[in-house]
């Protein structure tokens, strides 16, 4: 292993919040069974919060952000993994990149339980593009447990041009659902239709205020990345007995509603907290996504590559909703 390596480090000092590229050594890494040379890391909304002075997500400083990454095993005391193995590392955002050093680094050390082996036919970028589907798959499982089927009617994905939203559109369409997608990007229609959306809604429609507690029933279910006024809209327009998977908060943490969607239509809101989902269940969902990868249309088109040096600006853009699809950080220069 090289004597020193680069990583994005966030910290708080007497002067305030800082973020920048730093040089570290192996001694700076936390304990763990497996040392990985990182090829790529994904940029999630939670990563962007960690990289923000106002995010209040990081639980320790200094910290290397990065909830998930992929690379090659360099050293291992876990018998399941040997040097040269290609793996993806994540614990669903529970500790990695939040309370222990994460993947925005040329090297990362983690427990073996954080790892998923990559099939030989799957590249690092494809793996991390697909890994957004873990949250989507967990959300869809929850909706289906509450009675959602393709026959019930259309499913709305809000914030559909984001990394998770894009995979949600593709996965739902592949599994036979009629998918509607909402977005604030006027130039995203072709992109969303390529992923499988049959109807596009403008953000203005899903964030409009209404004095009515209930409106016409439209959606059998929804996967919501936005929260705020959009979640209030979904409660007003979901069909009787329908369910909403609340995943994100990009549009705000508070919203106004009444009890009527719950007591007159029996609407269910299911919160999707991936860190609380057992790693075994996450692995099951990941295996399903891998098995379906050839049928998930347009996944490669969702990927944008950036560098470690780009991350300060990229994470700001993520918080402002200015990115599209899955943003990946190319970290290891030795990897294609």
C-alpha positions in Angstrom: 0.0 0.0 0.0 1.2 3.5 -0.7 2.6 5.4 2.3 0.0 8.2 2.0 -3.2 8.6 0.1 -5.8 11.3 -0.7 -9.3 11.7 0.8 -12.0 14.3 1.1 -12.1 15.3 4.8 -14.7 17.4 6.6 -14.0 18.9 10.0 -15.1 21.5 12.5 -12.7 23.8 14.1 -12.8 27.1 16.1 -12.9 28.8 12.7 -16.0 26.7 11.7 -16.7 24.0 9.1 -14.0 23.0 6.7 -13.9 20.6 3.7 -11.0 19.8 1.5 -8.6 17.2 0.1 -6.2 15.8 2.7 -3.3 13.4 2.8 -3.7 10.4 5.2 -2.0 7.2 6.0 -3.2 3.7 6.9 -2.9 4.6 10.6 -5.7 7.2 10.1 -8.2 4.5 9.0 -10.6 2.9 11.6 -10.4 -0.8 12.6 -11.9 -3.3 10.2 -11.4 -6.7 8.6 -10.9 -5.6 5.0 -8.7 -2.9 3.4 -10.0 -1.7 0.0 -8.4 0.4 -2.7 -11.3 2.5 -3.9 -12.1 2.8 -7.6 -15.4 4.7 -7.4 -17.7 6.1 -4.8 -21.3 7.3 -5.1 -22.6 10.7 -4.1 -25.9 10.4 -2.1 -28.1 13.2 -0.7 -27.0 12.2 2.8 -23.3 12.5 1.6 -24.2 16.1 0.5 -25.6 16.8 4.0 -22.4 15.5 5.6 -20.5 17.9 3.4 -22.6 20.9 4.4 -22.0 23.1 7.4 -25.8 23.0 8.1 -26.3 19.3 7.4 -26.0 18.1 11.0 -25.6 14.5 9.8 -22.0 13.7 10.6 -21.5 12.2 14.1 -17.8 12.6 14.4 -15.0 14.9 13.1 -12.7 14.9 11.3 -14.6 12.6 8.9 -14.2 11.2 5.4 -17.7 11.2 3.9 -19.0 8.5 1.4 -21.8 6.1 2.3 -20.8 3.6 -0.4 -17.9 2.8 -2.7 -16.5 0.0 -4.9 -13.0 -1.2 -5.4 -10.5 -4.0 -4.9 -9.5 -5.8 -1.7 -5.9 -5.1 -0.7 -5.7 -7.0 2.6 -8.2 -9.0 4.6 -8.5 -11.0 7.8 -12.0 -12.0 6.8 -11.9 -15.5 5.1 -14.7 -14.5 2.8 -12.5 -12.0 1.0 -9.1 -12.2 -0.5 -6.7 -9.7 -2.0 -7.8 -8.9 -5.6 -11.5 -9.5 -4.9 -13.8 -6.8 -6.4 -16.4 -5.6 -3.9 -18.9 -2.9 -3.0 -18.8 -1.5 0.5 -21.7 0.1 2.4 -23.7 -0.4 5.6 -26.7 1.5 4.2 -25.7 4.8 5.7 -25.7 3.7 9.3 -22.0 4.4 10.2 -19.9 4.5 7.0 -19.4 8.1 6.0 -21.3 9.3 9.0 -19.5 8.1 12.2 -16.6 6.3 10.6 -14.4 7.1 7.6 -16.2 6.4 4.3 -15.6 6.0 0.6 -14.5 9.5 -0.6 -10.9 8.2 -0.2 -8.3 6.2 -2.1 -8.4 3.6 0.6 -11.1 2.5 3.1 -11.1 -0.1 5.8 -14.4 -1.7 6.9 -15.9 -4.8 8.6 -16.5 -7.7 6.2 -20.2 -7.4 6.9 -20.2 -4.1 4.9 -19.1 -5.9 1.7 -20.9 -7.4 -1.3 -18.8 -9.3 -3.9 -19.2 -8.1 -7.4 -19.8 -10.6 -10.2 -17.1 -10.5 -12.8 -19.4 -9.2 -15.5 -20.4 -6.1 -13.5 -18.1 -3.0 -13.5 -17.6 -0.6 -10.7 -19.7 2.1 -12.2 -22.6 -0.2 -13.1 -22.6 -1.6 -9.6 -22.8 1.8 -8.0 -25.4 3.0 -10.5 -27.5 -0.1 -9.6 -26.9 0.3 -5.8 -29.4 3.2 -5.7 -31.9 0.5 -6.4 -31.5 -1.0 -2.9 -33.5 1.9 -1.4 -35.9 1.6 -4.2 -36.3 -2.1 -3.8 -36.9 -1.8 -0.1 -39.5 0.9 -0.7 -41.3 -1.3 -3.3 -41.3 -4.3 -1.0 -43.0 -2.1 1.7 -45.6 -0.8 -0.8 -46.3 -4.3 -2.1 -46.8 -5.5 1.5 -49.5 -2.9 1.8 -51.3 -4.2 -1.3 -49.7 -2.5 -4.2 -49.8 -4.4 -7.5 -49.5 -3.4 -11.1 -53.2 -3.9 -11.5 -54.1 -1.4 -8.8 -53.1 1.6 -11.0 -50.3 4.0 -11.7 -47.4 4.7 -9.3 -45.9 8.2 -9.0 -42.2 8.7 -8.4 -41.4 12.2 -7.2 -37.9 13.7 -7.5 -37.6 11.3 -10.4 -34.4 12.6 -11.9 -32.3 11.9 -8.8 -30.2 8.8 -8.3 -32.8 6.8 -6.4 -35.7 8.3 -8.3 -34.2 7.3 -11.6 -33.8 3.7 -10.5 -37.3 3.8 -9.0 -38.8 4.7 -12.4 -36.8 2.0 -14.2 -37.4 -0.8 -11.6 -41.2 -0.1 -11.4 -41.5 -0.1 -15.2 -39.5 -3.3 -15.5 -41.8 -5.0 -13.0 -44.9 -4.1 -14.9 -46.1 -1.0 -13.2 -47.5 2.1 -15.0 -45.1 4.8 -13.9 -45.6 8.5 -13.6 -42.7 10.7 -12.8 -42.5 14.3 -11.4 -39.6 16.6 -11.9 -38.7 20.2 -11.7 -36.4 19.9 -14.7 -38.1 21.0 -18.0 -35.5 19.2 -20.1 -35.8 15.8 -18.5 -38.8 14.3 -20.3 -36.9 12.2 -22.8 -34.6 11.0 -20.0 -37.5 9.9 -17.8 -39.4 8.2 -20.7 -36.2 6.3 -21.6 -36.2 4.9 -18.0 -39.9 3.8 -18.4 -42.1 6.7 -17.3 -45.4 6.9 -19.3 -46.5 10.3 -17.8 -44.5 13.3 -16.7 -45.7 15.8 -14.1 -44.3 19.2 -13.4 -43.1 20.1 -10.0 -45.6 22.9 -9.9 -48.5 20.4 -10.0 -47.2 18.3 -7.1 -46.3 21.3 -4.9 -49.4 23.4 -5.4 -51.2 24.4 -2.3 -54.9 23.3 -1.9 -57.6 24.1 0.6 -59.2 20.7 -0.1 -58.2 17.9 2.2 -58.9 15.3 -0.5 -58.8 15.5 -4.3 -59.5 13.1 -7.1 -57.9 9.7 -6.6 -55.0 9.2 -9.0 -52.2 7.1 -7.6 -52.2 3.5 -6.3 -48.9 4.2 -4.6 -45.9 6.4 -4.8 -42.2 6.6 -3.9 -41.5 10.1 -2.7 -38.0 11.6 -2.7 -39.2 15.1 -1.9 -41.3 15.5 1.2 -42.7 18.9 2.0 -45.7 20.1 -0.1 -45.2 17.1 -2.4 -46.0 14.6 0.3 -49.1 16.7 1.2 -50.1 16.4 -2.5 -49.7 12.7 -2.5 -51.8 12.3 0.6 -54.6 14.2 -1.1 -54.5 12.3 -4.4 -53.6 8.7 -3.5 -56.3 6.1 -4.1 -58.3 4.5 -1.3 -56.2 1.9 0.4 -53.0 3.2 -1.3 -49.6 3.6 0.2 -46.8 6.1 0.0 -43.1 5.3 0.6 -41.5 8.4 2.1 -37.8 8.3 1.2 -36.4 11.8 0.9 -36.6 15.4 2.2 -35.3 17.4 -0.7 -38.4 19.6 -0.7 -38.7 20.2 3.0 -39.2 18.4 6.3 -42.6 19.8 7.2 -45.9 19.7 5.4 -49.6 20.4 6.0 -52.3 17.8 5.9 -55.4 16.6 7.7 -56.5 13.3 9.2 -58.9 12.7 6.3 -56.6 10.8 3.9 -56.1 8.3 6.8 -59.6 7.9 8.1 -61.6 8.4 4.9 -59.3 6.6 2.4 -57.1 4.4 4.6 -53.9 5.8 3.2 -50.6 4.4 4.6 -47.3 6.3 4.8 -44.3 4.1 5.2 -41.0 5.7 6.1 -37.9 4.2 4.4 -34.9 4.3 6.8 -32.3 2.2 5.0 -29.9 2.1 8.0 -32.5 0.4 10.1 -33.1 -2.3 7.4 -31.1 -5.5 8.3 -28.0 -6.0 6.1 -29.4 -9.4 5.2 -32.5 -7.8 3.8 -30.5 -5.2 1.9 -28.4 -8.0 0.5 -31.5 -9.9 -0.7 -32.7 -6.7 -2.4 -29.3 -6.2 -4.0 -29.3 -9.7 -5.4 -32.7 -9.1 -6.9 -31.4 -5.9 -8.6 -28.3 -7.6 -9.9 -30.5 -10.4 -11.4 -32.7 -7.8 -13.1 -29.9 -5.5 -14.3 -30.2 -6.4 -18.0 -33.8 -5.3 -18.0 -33.4 -2.0 -16.2 -33.5 0.4 -19.1 -31.2 3.4 -19.3 -29.3 2.8 -16.1 -25.9 3.7 -17.7 -27.5 7.0 -18.9 -28.1 8.0 -15.3 -24.3 8.2 -14.4 -22.2 11.3 -14.2 -18.6 11.0 -13.3 -16.7 13.6 -11.2 -13.4 13.8 -9.3 -12.5 14.2 -5.6 -11.6 17.8 -6.4 -15.1 18.4 -7.8 -16.9 17.2 -4.6 -17.3 20.5 -2.8 -19.2 22.0 -5.7 -21.0 18.8 -6.6 -22.4 18.2 -3.1 -23.8 21.8 -3.1 -25.4 21.1 -6.5 -27.0 17.9 -5.1 -28.6 19.8 -2.2 -29.9 22.4 -4.7 -31.4 19.7 -6.9 -29.2 20.6 -9.8 -27.8 17.1 -10.6 -29.4 14.3 -12.6 -29.2 10.6 -12.0 -26.3 8.9 -10.2 -23.2 11.0 -9.5 -20.1 8.8 -9.1 -16.6 9.9 -8.0 -13.7 8.4 -9.9 -11.1 7.9 -7.2 -8.6 5.2 -8.2 -6.6 6.2 -11.3 -5.5 2.5 -11.7 -9.1 1.5 -12.5 -10.9 1.8 -15.8 
